[in-house]
Amino acid sequence: GSLTGIFARYKHGKTLMVATIAHNLEKAGIPSCAITLERRQGDLERFIVARCLQIDKQDLDFEDPTHQTFWEEYLATERKLHYLHRPGITADELRSQ
């Protein structure tokens, strides 16, 4: 396998880009791992689900039955993305994951 790191200043689209790459890899059936250090738990999946629904992540509303159903179906599918939310993780800790 290979390791690709995406680094940029805060609020410059790193998580959105990783979500796009992860979504495309999942669609192709390629296992991948994404590790976020800054965002909130679950943000990567929310970006992917919003993309599938063709809406902005801020417009994702879990009170909306359509969004909630799609979210539940998405989480129930066989996932190729292994997602870790680990703010403050060290390189040694990452190696042990």
N, C-alpha and C positions, 0 to 999 in steps of 0.2 A: 504494500500500500504506500501511499504518500501522505505527507502532512503539509497542509497549506495554512498559513496564518494570515489573517486579514487584520491589519492594524491601521488605525487612523484616529484623529482627534474625536472627542466626545461629540455625539449627535451629527455624525457625517455619513450615516447610512450603512454602517458595517453590518448590523443585524439584518437589515432588509436585504442586503446583498447575499449574506449567508443563507437566509431563508429562501431566496430565489434559487441559489445553487443547490441547496438541500432538497427543495421541492423537485427540481429537475432530475437530480440523482435518484430520488425515490420513484419518480415516474418511470425511470429507466431500470428500476429494480436493483440499483447499485447501493450496497450498504455504505453508510457514512456516519460520521460522528461530528457533532457540532458542540462547541463549548462556548458559553457566553459568560463574560465576566462583569458586565455593566448592567444589563437589562434586568427586568423582573422575571421571576420564574414563569415559564409558559409563553413568553413573548414571541419566541421563534415560531411555535405552533400557531399562535394567533396571526402572525404575518402570513403563514402558509395558507391557513383557512380563509383569511380575507382575500388573498390572491385567488383562490379557487372560486370564491363567491363573486369575484370581480368588484370588490369594494375596498375602501381604505380601511386600515386596521382600526382607526378611531371610530369608524361607522359599524364595526362588529358589535352587535347587540344580542347578548344571550337571552334577553327577554323575548326577542323575536323568534317565534317557533321555527322558522326556516333556518335561521342561523344556528339555533340550538340543536336542531336535528342534524344539520350538516357537521357541526362540531362533534357530536356524539358518534356519528358514522365515521368521521375522520379518525377519531381516537380508537375506534373499534377495529380499524383495518390493520392488516399486517404491516408493520412499520419497518422500513429499512434505515430510518434515521434514529441514531442513538443520541439523545440530547442531554447534555449536562449543563446545569446552571450552577457555576461555582465561582462566585465573586471571591477574589483574593487567593485563588488556588496557586500553589507554587509549581515549578517545573517537576520537582520530585514527586509531589502529590499527583500530578497529571500522569506521570509515567506509571504510577501504581493503579490508575483507573483502568 
